[in-house]
Amino acid sequence: MKRFIIPSHFLRLWLRQAIALVIVAVATTQLFVLPASATSVFEVPVPEAGTWVVDKAEILSRASEGKLNSELADLAKQTGYEAYFVTIHRLDYGETAQTFADKLFTTWFPTPEDQASEILLVLDNLTNNAAIRTGDQVKATLSDETATSIAQETLLAPLKQGDKYNQAFSDASDRLVAVLTGQPDPGPPVIEDNVMVEGTFASPEETKESNAMVWVIGFLIVATIVPMATYYFYQFMGSR
């Protein structure tokens, strides 16, 4: 029975190829699971005149954004209160929705005089955390308690039923406008207690990790099988 002895130079070549493919596999994995960068305050410039919604997370439809801009423009004309809605996709490490809203508020409106009649509502859609900041003049009509309820209850209620961002901001706008124009406060929405059944579908992050693992396994199989198959092919051809 003829025995095949693998030459040492072939083993070195195979090892180099395997290492190279593993490196490529690891790099590919990192590309699949690399998180999006956080949104900085300085990436959210003061909006142009007539723009009241800054949708950095791109979660609102054009129709919804147009409706919100119209409602908030009317609010400013009627009351002098200027309300801005901002969405971002990811907070920086250690940042909260409230600290981000506070920093953005003071960046856009540096002095107490600038801040007096301003309202800023911020939502991070990665965590669905929200925050609101109001100027001193606004507080006479919109109490801190009601403002917090708008951000933490009215805005977030539709998001607890699914990512209903258009409805969430529409509801928040309706309640905000009602309170600031002297109408009765409709209050926060009534949330029914429903039994939540854990979903069996993988999250986008889990899907990315799963796909990356498939790539790694595929590269390792190629790194192992192809060099060996090539060697035995040439041994077979040489023996003929």
Secondary structure, 3 states (H helix, E strand, C coil): CCCCCCCHHHHHHHHHHHHHHHHHHHHHHHHHHCCCCCCCHHHCCCCCCCCCEEECCCCCCHHHHHHHHHHHHHHHHHHCCEEEEEEECCCCCCCCHHHHHHHHHHHHCCCHHHHCCEEEEEEECCCCEEEEEECHHHHCCCCHHHHHHHHHHHCCHHHHCCCCHHHHHHHHHHHHHHHHCCCCCCCCCCCCCCCCCCCCCCCHHHHHHHHHHHHHHHHHHHHHHHHHHHHHHHHHHHHC
